[in-house]
């Protein structure tokens, strides 16, 4: 039987097919069809039960893993890998069958389109897979809350906040505050402040460090959730000011052509 590599684990083609079933289940859930996830043929925890087994992780070790993984699978998948690779070792299923590398498309703000920073998307995937999505019931609300906290933290924090033990680029990396969870805003502001181009080693290492920073912060919140001490920190209310699901600081980048939502009274 052909053996394929997935991170540091070797899994069989049967394992890959199980992983494909997980992705199919996630897609069906997102579109409102069938059950939340396809069941993995696994010993121990079932993938359609929440929460998924979680043991507390070391934020610094997680950040180092995320930093290294960025150079293999970029931001979003690196955040997922930094957490799930450890849980594969400590817990086993359902993490063993999860196809981490499939999420490489989150790179560059989703297939290079500069939308949501992949590290933010990865953090939300992790928190919702571990705790459960909001639609699964009130006991899973913290999955969405931790995801919202990750987004607000990303917007308000001078990033990168984490410095790897052995950075691949020795140049000092400027910190910038994006006030946005979007890739093109975050990277664009950093490029303006630093003077480095998009293809430079410095920009690449900056994004690897940002990914590590997000992974560190995510595990801190997950550990607090595990301890029963987590409380949502973000005050974000979707569509509270402009009537649509959007950031509330659009005019920072955009001019008079920002679309306005129709009045709810009409």
DRENDOPA-48794 format. One record per residue: residue in one letter; x, y, z of N, C-alpha, C, O, CB in turn. Coordinates in steps of 0.001 Angstrom, whole numbers, padded with zeros to 6 digits, always signed. Last residue first. Glycine has a CB too. Example, Ala and Ser with C-alpha at 12.3 -4.5 7.8 and 13.67 -1.06 7.14 Angstrom:
S+012850-002250+007080+013670-001060+007140+012900+000030+007870+013409+001138+008039+014084-000598+005725;A+013190-005690+007800+012300-004500+007800+013200-003300+007800+014236-003319+008465+011308-004473+009046;
# end
This chain:
X-036789+049383+005651-037313+049332+004292-037678+047917+003885-038137+047696+002764-036305+049903+003319;X-035589+049173+008091-037003+049531+008074-037615+049404+006688-038837+049326+006559-037185+050939+008582;X-032922+048811+007735-033687+047630+008142-035180+047905+008092-035972+046963+008054-033283+047187+009551;X-031610+050403+004858-032177+050498+006188-033006+049275+006492-033710+048756+005625-033015+051756+006330;X-028880+048853+003090-030209+049474+003152-030724+049473+004574-030324+048647+005394-031199+048744+002231;X-025417+049710+003592-026503+048745+003656-027846+049462+003665-027946+050569+004194-026361+047853+004896;X-023104+051071+001257-023877+051201+002495-025044+050236+002442-025596+049974+001373-024379+052663+002704;X-019792+050618+000000-021248+050392-000094-021919+050521+001253-021361+050121+002275-021542+049016-000677;X-017489+053148-000612-017814+052071+000319-019315+051844+000286-020067+052789+000521-017332+052403+001765;X-016699+055249-002197-017434+054161-002829-017701+052976-001917-018096+051910-002389-016692+053696-004019;X-015088+057135-001038-016520+057409-001084-017343+056257-001641-018571+056287-001563-016769+058631-001903;X-012513+054906+000013-013069+056255-000076-014572+056289-000150-015258+055570+000576-012515+056949-001258;X-010642+052792+002247-011526+053009+001111-012167+054396+001172-012335+054974+002246-012608+051927+001067;X-009109+052621+004554-008507+052250+003273-009329+052709+002075-008777+052984+001010-008324+050757+003209;X-010700+053732+006476-009255+053844+006652-008529+053556+005343-007489+054145+005047-008772+052886+007750;X-013307+053099+006035-012802+054316+005395-011312+054543+005625-010725+055449+005034-013569+055509+005897;X-013856+050813+007598-013667+050686+006145-012963+051892+005534-012133+051749+004636-015008+050490+005464;X-014094+049954+010241-013119+051000+009904-012820+051008+008405-011674+051188+007994-011816+050796+010701;X-015591+047813+010953-016187+049122+011204-015238+050272+010849-015541+051432+011125-016601+049228+012661;X-016020+045024+008729-015272+045788+009716-015915+047161+009860-016678+047605+009002-013774+045913+009313;X-019206+043340+008346-018029+044056+007851-017255+044635+009013-017758+044727+010133-018431+045169+006866;X-022235+042539+007549-021094+041870+008173-019824+042468+007598-019419+042132+006484-021139+040323+007946;X-024113+045608+007927-023685+044435+007174-022541+043775+007921-021947+044373+008818-023260+044813+005725;X-024622+047834+009485-025743+047071+008979-025394+045884+008116-026292+045207+007614-026603+047947+008228;X-022702+049287+010786-022936+049596+009376-024019+048734+008744-024306+048896+007558-021660+049434+008604;X-022707+048449+013494-022659+049864+013137-023071+050147+011699-023727+051153+011432-021282+050390+013363;X-022953+045685+013755-023565+046552+014759-023649+048008+014326-024558+048728+014740-022796+046462+016040;X-022003+043525+012294-022996+044400+011657-023617+045405+012626-024698+045929+012353-024090+043563+011036;X-021068+041711+015160-021150+041771+013708-022289+042681+013269-023395+042615+013805-021336+040371+013124;X-019332+042948+017711-020713+042625+017376-020866+042804+015870-020801+043925+015366-021733+043525+018173;X-016632+042492+019907-017103+042546+018527-018566+042130+018402-018978+041092+018921-016240+041660+017650;X-015187+042535+022127-016492+043203+022204-017154+043259+020840-018125+043991+020642-016341+044618+022770;X-013260+039866+023580-013607+040761+022480-015009+041334+022651-015892+040707+023236-013503+040026+021147;X-013033+038044+025645-012443+039373+025816-012896+040363+024750-012913+041570+024992-010938+039272+025799;X-014699+035491+027394-014506+036209+026135-014035+037630+026399-014567+038327+027263-015805+036223+025315;X-012864+033551+029608-013939+034520+029453-013668+035322+028193-012548+035775+027957-014058+035451+030702;X-011787+030487+031041-011842+031363+029867-013078+032268+029899-014187+031814+030178-011840+030525+028583;X-011552+028632+032993-011368+030034+033397-011491+031006+032222-011318+032212+032394-010008+030208+034057;X-011427+025936+032556-012705+026494+032982-012628+027947+033381-013535+028457+034038-013242+025710+034116;X-009211+024826+031490-009205+025021+032945-010539+025533+033470-010765+025565+034680-008105+025988+033333;X-009875+025005+028814-009720+023676+029420-009770+023761+030942-010308+022872+031603-008397+023030+028972;X-009735+027778+028512-011016+027074+028326-010966+025701+028992-011918+025294+029658-011348+026924+026816;X-007005+028114+028876-007926+028717+029838-009303+028065+029750-009957+027827+030766-008039+030232+029598;X-006112+026769+026597-005736+026263+027917-006655+026823+029007-007037+026112+029937-004274+026620+028226;X-007145+028433+024629-007622+027052+024724-007287+026444+026080-008083+025694+026644-007017+026201+023605;X-005635+030761+025104-007087+030776+025298-007654+029365+025423-008548+029127+026236-007765+031506+024142;X-003060+029784+024506-003327+030390+025819-004823+030392+026106-005244+030066+027216-002770+031834+025883;X-003414+029060+021858-003250+028005+022852-003439+028548+024268-003933+027832+025140-001870+027357+022715;X-003590+031647+020671-004682+030688+020575-004593+029627+021668-005589+029330+022328-004681+030027+019204;X-001060+032751+021099-002238+033362+021729-003421+032395+021746-004165+032336+022725-002627+034653+020992;X+000498+031006+019487+000784+031186+020920-000454+031701+021646-000851+031159+022677+001969+032165+021126;X-000614+031464+016955-000687+030132+017551-000454+030201+019063-001140+029524+019827+000343+029194+016894;X+000084+034157+016581-001322+033774+016631-001484+032409+017300-002385+032219+018116-001925+033750+015215;X+002881+033923+016494+002238+034763+017511+000781+034384+017691+000291+034297+018817+002349+036241+017137;X+003280+032370+014226+003682+031846+015534+003004+032616+016662+002601+032030+017667+005208+031913+015693;X+002354+034231+012338+001694+032938+012481+002020+032315+013833+001134+031792+014508+002109+031992+011345;X+004321+036170+012668+002929+036496+012976+002132+035214+013189+001327+035126+014115+002300+037345+011846;X+006531+034734+011711+006488+035134+013124+005077+035526+013558+004677+035248+014689+007449+036300+013372;X+005825+034493+009039+006047+033280+009829+005977+033595+011317+005430+032814+012096+007407+032646+009481;X+005784+037172+008333+004528+036428+008330+004652+035109+009097+003695+034662+009730+004082+036157+006893;X+008540+037730+008597+007561+038478+009379+006257+037701+009461+005678+037579+010541+007320+039871+008768;X+009595+036117+006660+009844+035770+008053+008898+036516+008984+008503+035999+010029+011291+036073+008424;X+008662+037487+004395+008288+036100+004621+008476+035717+006094+007615+035071+006691+009114+035173+003717;X+009940+039936+004691+008476+039873+004726+008018+038446+005006+007081+038234+005777+007874+040379+003394;X+012618+039078+004494+012147+039738+005723+010624+039688+005826+010076+039434+006898+012628+041201+005765;X+012894+038132+001932+012994+037176+003045+012462+037768+004347+011924+037053+005193+014446+036734+003236;X+010454+039672-000286+011698+039693+000490+011705+038617+001568+010648+038230+002066+011902+041065+001127;X+008176+040030-001731+008953+038814-002005+010222+038713-001162+010986+037760-001313+009322+038762-003469;X+007195+042511-000939+006412+041312-000655+007225+040035-000810+006988+039060-000096+005209+041258-001560;X+009911+044539+000406+008960+044124-000616+008274+042818-000234+008713+042112+000675+009662+043973-001962;X+010327+046799+003159+010654+045543+002485+009533+045123+001532+008354+045329+001819+010913+044435+003517;X+009699+048968+004700+010374+049225+003436+010734+047968+002665+011381+048052+001620+011605+050012+003682;X+008271+049002+007080+009593+048365+007050+010392+048696+005795+011623+048704+005823+009440+046872+007161;X+005858+050325+006617+006670+050698+007783+008099+050184+007677+009034+050844+008129+006033+050168+009055;X+004935+049052+004305+005137+050504+004304+006053+050932+005439+006917+051791+005260+003796+051231+004413;X+004748+046421+005229+005656+046736+004129+005952+048233+004076+007089+048636+003831+005061+046266+002794;X+002716+046716+007155+004067+046321+007558+005074+046671+006470+006155+047173+006776+004122+044814+007867;X+000552+047404+005592+001042+048361+006592+002453+048010+007035+003282+048891+007262+000107+048400+007806;X+000355+045009+004065+000605+046293+003433+001141+047328+004406+002082+048054+004084-000652+046803+002797;X-000272+043035+005931+001013+042976+005228+001359+044325+004618+002516+044743+004645+000983+041899+004138;X-002817+044055+006757-001758+043733+007711-000384+043751+007046+000546+044395+007532-002015+042365+008343;X-004203+044275+004331-004025+045442+005196-002842+045218+006134-001978+046082+006282-005314+045726+006009;X-004154+041710+003301-003578+042792+002507-003368+044054+003323-002451+044826+003042-004463+043096+001324;X-005393+040145+005404-004011+039934+004982-003437+041154+004276-002339+041595+004615-003924+038727+004071;X-007421+041484+007988-007207+041169+006583-005732+041112+006219-004932+041931+006672-007904+042182+005718;X-008187+042371+010421-007807+040964+010344-007438+040538+008927-007170+039361+008686-008934+040098+010857;X-006921+045532+011571-007686+044776+010582-007253+043318+010637-006078+043037+010875-007489+045360+009148;X-005004+046951+012827-006391+047385+012999-007306+046702+011981-008337+047249+011590-006496+048915+012864;X-002251+046324+012757-003015+046365+011515-004377+047030+011639-004866+047615+010673-003198+044989+011006;X+000740+047485+013910-000624+047171+014336-001551+047362+013141-001622+048455+012579-001068+048069+015545;X+004058+046115+013633+003007+047038+013209+001657+046553+013718+001456+045357+013931+002986+047180+011670;X+007531+045822+014166+006185+045473+014590+005201+046539+014094+005500+047732+014140+006115+045331+016135;X+010273+044787+012122+009440+045855+012652+008082+045308+013066+007537+044429+012399+009274+046977+011619;X+012852+042681+012852+011552+042736+012191+010679+043779+012885+010384+043669+014075+010862+041341+012202;X+016280+042665+012206+015221+043067+013128+013923+043252+012350+013905+043908+011308+015604+044374+013882;X+017612+039790+010561+017282+041208+010535+016185+041508+011551+015270+040706+011740+016843+041640+009120;X+017823+037080+010397+018399+037718+011579+018091+039208+011653+018290+039826+012698+019890+037511+011596;X+015669+034550+009621+016144+035860+009175+016603+036623+010409+015839+036788+011361+015026+036651+008393;X+015044+032397+011136+015739+032148+009873+016285+033434+009274+017249+033410+008509+014806+031469+008879;X+015525+032356+014679+014881+032912+013478+015707+032666+012226+016936+032722+012265+014648+034409+013649;X+015310+030502+017126+016329+030532+016077+015703+031048+014775+015391+030264+013879+016953+029114+015868;X+013085+031182+018651+014378+030965+019307+015523+031040+018309+016585+031581+018616+014397+029612+020019;X+011000+033862+017382+011440+032456+017466+012820+032340+018079+013620+033275+018034+011442+031810+016081;X+009040+036144+019033+010326+036004+018342+010801+034566+018482+010988+034093+019603+011391+036998+018912;X+005811+037485+018801+006653+036350+019196+007919+036312+018347+007877+036431+017122+005877+035018+019060;X+004438+039513+017696+004724+039637+019127+005626+038520+019614+006154+038592+020724+003433+039641+019927;X+004849+041156+014541+004778+039926+015339+005159+040159+016788+006089+040911+017080+005679+038864+014745;X+002291+043349+015889+002762+042046+015444+003975+042168+014521+004116+043158+013803+001642+041302+014735;X+000504+044771+018319+001677+045049+017488+002330+043713+017150+002859+043032+018029+002690+046014+018217;X-002999+044139+018264-001668+043831+018787-000577+044227+017803-000721+044038+016596-001557+042347+019112;X-005517+044399+017169-005081+045408+018132-003650+045240+018621-003135+046110+019322-005989+045393+019298;X-006034+042251+015426-006218+043631+014966-005499+044643+015861-004941+045625+015372-007701+043965+014908;X-005595+040018+017053-004763+040229+015871-004838+041688+015427-003819+042290+015089-005199+039292+014723;X-007725+040330+018854-006338+040388+019334-005390+040681+018185-004481+041500+018322-005942+039068+020023;X-009864+039894+017132-009689+041210+017755-008262+041383+018270-007669+042454+018135-010693+041399+018908;X-009377+037183+016409-009450+038235+015396-009206+039614+016006-008437+040409+015466-010812+038206+014700;X-009482+035873+018862-008265+035796+018051-008235+036907+017015-007187+037505+016770-008162+034431+017361;X-012120+036376+019634-011021+036955+020410-009724+036958+019610-008955+037918+019666-010827+036184+021719;X-013421+034795+017755-013613+036242+017718-012504+036951+018495-012009+037996+018071-014991+036617+018290;X-012542+032259+018643-012238+032715+017294-012368+034221+017158-011531+034863+016524-013142+032035+016299;X-013678+032220+021155-012218+032214+021055-011782+032658+019669-010775+033351+019524-011655+030816+021369;X-016375+032194+020312-015857+033296+021126-014334+033369+021062-013766+034454+020930-016310+033140+022580;X-016713+029796+018970-016833+031040+018216-016230+032205+018986-015640+033105+018389-018298+031328+017891;X-016288+028157+021207-015517+027957+019990-015520+029203+019140-014478+029631+018642-016061+026787+019198;X-018160+028869+023113-016791+029348+023293-015903+029083+022086-014860+029722+021946-016184+028706+024506;X-020508+027560+022393-020381+028984+022105-018938+029480+022214-018537+030399+021498-021262+029774+023043;X-021163+024977+022961-020063+025182+022018-019822+026655+021697-019016+026970+020822-020338+024428+020740;X-023378+024867+024469-022142+024412+025109-020922+024650+024224-019785+024538+024682-022246+022933+025457;X-025432+025537+022726-024883+026567+023607-023583+026168+024287-022775+027027+024642-025887+026918+024648;X-024766+023933+019487-025442+024074+020763-024755+025082+021660-023612+025456+021399-025523+022745+021458;X-023752+023925+016973-023861+022624+017629-024534+022718+018995-024844+021692+019600-022487+022006+017781;X-023340+026427+015993-024603+025791+015645-024798+024444+016338-025892+023880+016296-024686+025609+014153;X-020707+027016+016779-021817+027634+017493-023148+026934+017220-023995+026851+018110-021921+029093+017113;X-018653+024034+016771-019179+025257+016170-020413+025747+016909-021086+024971+017588-019509+025027+014699;X-016269+022959+019234-017508+022756+018503-017994+024070+017922-017770+025123+018519-018578+022142+019409;X-013755+022788+020298-014868+023092+021194-016212+022784+020541-017168+022397+021212-014818+024557+021619;X-012163+021940+018121-011921+021441+019474-013147+021638+020367-013523+020732+021111-010707+022142+020089;X-013142+023263+015882-013023+021806+015850-012860+021232+017259-013370+020150+017549-011838+021390+014971;X-013009+025927+016688-014315+025336+016402-014269+023821+016316-015251+023155+016642-014860+025893+015116;X-010268+026315+017013-011156+026501+018166-012522+025868+017934-013128+025333+018863-011323+027986+018471;X-009324+025718+014350-008882+024956+015521-009880+025084+016671-010296+024077+017243-007494+025430+015975;X-010593+027681+012797-010801+026264+012510-010450+025426+013734-011200+024524+014108-009959+025823+011293;X-009509+029988+013951-010938+029731+014056-011272+028274+013756-012148+027696+014400-011703+030643+013114;X-006829+029729+013215-007189+029774+014635-008667+029477+014836-009038+028790+015788-006846+031141+015232;X-007053+029871+010415-006571+028658+011052-006942+028597+012517-007328+027541+013018-005084+028550+010900;X-007869+032535+010120-008751+031455+009690-008346+030146+010347-009208+029386+010790-008730+031313+008163;X-005556+033790+011095-006843+033988+011770-007834+032892+011401-008552+032379+012260-007427+035360+011415;X-003698+032963+009210-003497+032568+010602-004777+032748+011412-005059+031958+012313-002359+033379+011227;X-004589+034147+006840-004725+032717+007022-004550+032275+008458-005184+031311+008890-003748+032011+006168;X-006514+037055+006979-005189+036477+007194-005352+034995+007520-006158+034629+008375-004425+037222+008340;X-009030+037436+004539-008705+037164+005938-007312+036561+006048-006966+035654+005291-009748+036221+006568;X-007515+038320+001521-008682+038547+002375-008288+038264+003830-007294+038813+004305-009891+037644+001932;X-005592+037950-000495-005413+039013+000496-006617+039290+001367-006740+040389+001908-005040+040253-000187;X-005491+035934-002332-006388+037049-002611-006371+038130-001532-007077+039130-001658-007784+036538-002776;X-004096+033542-002033-003372+034729-002485-004230+035946-002759-003751+036907-003362-002628+034404-003699;X-005878+031713-000968-005416+031522-002347-004773+032783-002917-004880+033067-004110-006578+031095-003234;X-006228+033592+001625-007083+032703+000856-006679+032692-000616-007089+033551-001397-008544+033117+001000;X-003999+035128+002446-005352+035647+002561-006335+034918+001688-007194+035544+001067-005374+037090+002227;X-001750+033562+002014-001917+034803+001269-003314+035372+001339-003770+036026+000401-001555+034588-000147;X-003220+030349+002598-002031+031197+002427-002347+032435+001597-003097+032380+000622-000897+030403+001764;X-005256+028586+002564-005453+029790+003368-004309+030785+003206-004419+031935+003631-005605+029418+004830;X-004454+026285+001282-005096+027319+000466-005357+028614+001241-005652+029641+000629-006402+026792-000090;X-003659+024459+003100-002619+025333+002589-003219+026475+001763-002578+027507+001565-001623+024533+001748;X-005327+022536+004046-005667+023918+004332-004567+024900+003934-004557+026044+004389-005970+024068+005791;X-004342+020043+003645-005390+020487+002718-005703+021967+002892-006276+022591+001999-006660+019663+002920;X-002702+019446+005755-002090+020046+004573-003116+020536+003557-002793+021358+002699-001169+019053+003917;X-004469+018187+007635-003932+019525+007857-003446+020182+006570-003746+021350+006320-002801+019464+008853;X-006871+016229+007783-005963+016542+006677-005413+017955+006745-005845+018827+005991-006667+016346+005365;X-007155+014044+010518-007452+015390+010029-006422+015820+008973-005222+015779+009241-007471+016399+011202;X-006581+011644+011665-007145+011611+010317-007374+013007+009731-007749+013132+008565-008449+010850+010331;X-005665+012334+014198-004796+011588+013298-005282+011656+011854-004475+011719+010927-004704+010140+013744;X-007725+013481+015674-006724+014349+015053-005861+013628+014021-005381+014248+013072-005838+014941+016114;X-009640+012123+017150-009856+012277+015712-008777+013068+014971-008901+013301+013769-011157+012934+015494;X-006861+009860+017611-008070+010257+016910-008906+011198+017780-008887+011088+019006-008890+009019+016510;X-004399+011208+019743-004703+010270+018661-005893+010750+017852-005942+011912+017447-004977+008869+019220;X-003263+012602+021921-004641+012122+021974-004908+011025+020950-005565+010030+021255-005599+013272+021751;X-000578+013225+021486-001058+013116+022855-002423+012445+022967-002721+011799+023972-001120+014473+023471;X-000205+013277+018692+000702+012505+019543+000098+012227+020914+000241+011127+021447+002023+013241+019703;X-002248+014927+017866-002126+013598+017258-001274+012703+018147-001576+011525+018334-001511+013693+015836;X-001627+017199+019270-002764+016409+019740-002819+015042+019074-003369+014098+019641-004061+017155+019488;X+000503+018132+017734+000742+017746+019124-000388+016866+019659-000148+015915+020403+000897+018992+020000;X-000831+018651+015374+000282+017706+015356+000606+017231+016768+000944+016066+016974+001522+018344+014711;X-002690+020616+016084-003161+019254+015825-002022+018239+015769-002234+017070+016091-003935+019216+014524;X-001059+022950+016459-001900+022416+017529-002224+020937+017296-002056+020109+018191-003198+023229+017639;X+000324+023277+014094+001039+023475+015359+000267+022924+016552+000862+022485+017536+001317+024952+015573;X-001629+022974+012096-000629+021927+012310+000042+022048+013669+000303+021040+014326+000419+021976+011217;X-002976+025442+012286-003679+024177+012528-002683+023074+012874-002880+022330+013835-004517+023774+011293;X-000861+027165+011596-001533+027295+012894-002240+025991+013246-002120+025494+014365-002545+028471+012878;X-000330+026208+009002+000707+026125+010038+000115+026267+011431+000537+025571+012355+001767+027200+009816;X-002575+026820+007537-002309+025407+007806-001258+025248+008899-001284+024269+009645-001851+024696+006528;X-002189+029686+007537-003364+029022+008094-003129+027580+008463-003446+027157+009574-004486+029096+007133;X+000650+030169+006470+000052+030663+007711-001092+029833+008281-000982+029324+009397-000434+032021+007489;X+002684+027428+005058+002220+028810+005212+001261+028988+006391+001081+028080+007202+001542+029267+003939;X+003929+025006+004870+002528+025072+004436+001890+026435+004695+000675+026578+004563+001723+024000+005138;X+006708+025539+005395+006278+024366+004638+004881+024545+004050+004665+024270+002870+006309+023134+005525;X+007058+027753+006865+007959+027595+005719+007636+026340+004901+008224+026112+003844+009409+027540+006199;X+005267+027290+008923+004955+028329+007939+005808+028144+006685+005331+028355+005570+005182+029738+008540;X+006502+025449+010567+005540+024948+009606+005165+026006+008564+004787+025662+007444+004297+024465+010327;X+008039+027137+012210+008702+026212+011281+007754+025727+010190+008146+025605+009029+009266+025014+012041;X+005933+028474+013572+006954+029214+012828+007623+028315+011797+007757+028696+010634+008008+029797+013786;X+004596+026369+014809+003910+027173+013801+004904+027935+012939+004738+028031+011723+002938+028148+014465;X+006543+025491+016620+006058+024587+015581+005393+025373+014453+005604+025075+013278+005072+023565+016174;X+006710+027776+018212+007887+027324+017467+007489+026379+016332+008028+026455+015228+008883+026628+018411;X+004123+027823+019300+004586+028931+018459+005788+028516+017620+005874+028868+016443+004944+030147+019324;X+004187+025484+020828+003234+025611+019725+003668+026705+018765+003588+026533+017549+001825+025904+020258;X+006065+026165+022728+006348+025059+021818+005447+025133+020597+005881+024879+019474+006169+023712+022530;X+004601+028239+023950+005874+028523+023298+006260+027404+022320+006727+027675+021214+006976+028712+024350;X+002286+026986+025011+002167+028013+023975+003472+028272+023234+003462+028501+022024+001681+029295+024587;X+001832+023625+025490+002773+024689+025801+002696+025743+024694+003008+025436+023544+004227+024130+025950;X-001556+022519+026053-000300+022546+025313+000552+023717+025760+000050+024681+026338-000559+022624+023809;X-003932+020340+027556-003250+021632+027521-001882+021504+026848-001158+020528+027043-003092+022195+028945;X-005911+018359+025422-005027+018447+026577-004244+019737+026447-003930+020171+025339-004073+017207+026678;X-009071+017455+024255-008004+018459+024258-007209+018342+025547-007779+018239+026633-008582+019891+024101;X-011350+015848+022118-010436+015746+023269-009310+016771+023163-008685+016925+022114-009844+014323+023366;X-013974+018004+020995-012921+017043+020684-011974+016991+021876-011810+017991+022574-012159+017427+019364;X-017014+018383+022979-015795+018859+022320-014893+017711+021901-015029+016588+022387-015034+019798+023238;X-018864+016739+020376-018106+017890+020848-018066+017882+022363-019015+017407+022987-018717+019208+020327;X-018816+014335+017778-019143+014664+019155-018257+015822+019613-017071+015885+019289-018966+013427+020079;X-017943+013417+015389-019200+014152+015383-019682+014471+016793-020842+014841+016979-020258+013362+014645;X-015642+011946+015681-015504+013296+015134-016805+014074+015142-016787+015285+014922-014978+013227+013733;X-015134+010234+018765-015800+010331+017471-015744+011766+016994-015791+012698+017797-017264+009839+017554;X-012317+008857+020499-013281+009928+020286-013854+009906+018878-013150+009599+017915-012637+011269+020557;X-011582+005438+020075-011619+006590+020952-012678+007576+020508-013800+007190+020179-010265+007263+021001;X-010667+004625+016770-010793+004195+018148-010808+005444+019007-010116+006414+018697-009638+003225+018562;X-012498+005327+013790-011412+005576+014724-011723+004966+016072-012882+004811+016459-011155+007070+014867;X-013478+006326+011048-013378+004973+011591-012218+004977+012564-011085+004665+012196-013180+003892+010459;X-015264+009343+011476-014011+008661+011156-014071+007261+011753-014642+007046+012822-012767+009456+011698;X-018278+010541+010117-017603+009809+011193-016313+009191+010700-016274+008585+009629-018515+008725+011764;X-018589+013823+008860-018561+012403+008560-017784+011685+009654-016735+012169+010079-017934+012139+007168;X-020318+016260+010831-019092+015726+010248-019293+014263+009878-020075+013554+010512-017906+015882+011224;X-023063+016997+011120-021990+017969+011251-020695+017516+010624-020030+018301+009948-021760+018275+012682;X-025230+015572+008553-024736+015735+009904-023510+016622+009916-022972+016966+008864-024420+014386+010526;X-026869+017432+005888-026531+016213+006602-026006+016501+007998-026300+017551+008569-025511+015421+005823;X-026117+020858+005176-026580+019539+004778-026067+018444+005677-024944+018521+006175-026177+019259+003377;X-025177+023436+005439-026420+023082+006106-026923+021694+005797-028065+021374+006127-027456+024051+005751;X-022736+024055+004533-023835+024331+003621-025184+023926+004199-026213+024053+003536-023608+023620+002313;X-021126+023189+006602-021132+024614+006277-022300+024980+005384-022810+026098+005462-019832+025008+005606;X-021527+020433+006453-022028+021162+007609-022147+022637+007297-023130+023279+007667-021123+020951+008815;X-020229+019836+004064-021667+019615+004171-022258+020393+005328-023350+020949+005218-021967+018136+004333;X-017591+020458+004830-018233+021183+003741-019746+021042+003807-020469+022022+003627-017717+020685+002394;X-017144+018557+006816-017089+019976+007154-017812+020796+006101-018556+021720+006429-015636+020448+007291;X-017313+016210+005270-018280+016468+006330-018326+017917+006730-019403+018468+006961-017970+015634+007526;X-015116+016493+003608-016452+016434+003018-017510+016746+004062-018480+017452+003787-016710+015054+002398;X-013116+016356+005543-013289+017583+004773-014671+017626+004149-015327+018668+004154-012213+017699+003689;X-013511+013688+006405-013652+014795+007325-013913+016096+006586-014814+016854+006947-012418+014922+008187;X-012902+012280+004086-014261+012225+004612-014522+013344+005599-015622+013896+005639-014517+010887+005273;X-010213+012744+003951-011062+013330+002911-012515+013329+003358-013269+014253+003053-010912+012562+001582;X-009429+011162+006095-009279+012603+006175-010142+013309+005152-010735+014348+005441-007836+012990+005987;X-009956+008674+004996-010699+009085+006182-010632+010591+006349-011623+011234+006696-010156+008386+007433;X-008066+008745+003007-009469+008723+002626-010352+009105+003801-011370+009776+003632-009857+007346+002098;X-005775+008663+004559-006044+009847+003758-007494+009905+003334-008094+010979+003301-005146+009877+002541;X-005996+006092+005600-006056+007239+006499-006365+008521+005752-007118+009367+006235-004751+007385+007251;X-005655+004643+003284-006942+004540+003987-007108+005712+004943-008200+006262+005089-007046+003197+004759;X-003025+005183+002795-004010+005750+001883-005399+005688+002511-006223+006576+002295-003993+005006+000532;X-001625+005792+006114-001906+004994+004931-002887+005710+004019-003501+006705+004403-002453+003626+005325;X+000756+008155+007297-000537+007518+007353-000783+006786+006054-000212+007126+005018-001646+008538+007627;X+003220+009398+009348+002967+008651+008130+001644+007941+008280+001418+007218+009250+004108+007649+007829;X+003794+012664+010613+003143+011372+010739+003068+010708+009391+002870+011383+008381+001749+011515+011344;X+004636+015157+010253+005654+014230+010709+005100+012820+010825+005845+011880+011103+006220+014682+012041;X+002652+015888+007480+003414+016414+008594+004493+015435+008965+005199+014928+008094+002514+016707+009791;X+002127+013085+005940+001281+014195+006353+001897+014759+007612+001711+014207+008696-000212+013752+006584;X+003047+011065+003198+003432+011782+004407+002463+012924+004678+002038+013632+003765+004865+012316+004287;X+001793+007874+002228+001944+009297+001967+002316+009964+003281+001945+009487+004353+000638+009917+001359;X+002326+004729+000826+002352+005518+002047+002616+006974+001682+003539+007278+000927+003428+004985+003038;X+000503+002212-000788+001285+003439-000881+001204+004214+000420+000141+004332+001029+000800+004305-002049;X+000857-001198+000000+000000+000000+000000+000888+001242+000000+001896+001302+000704-000967+000009+001240;
# end
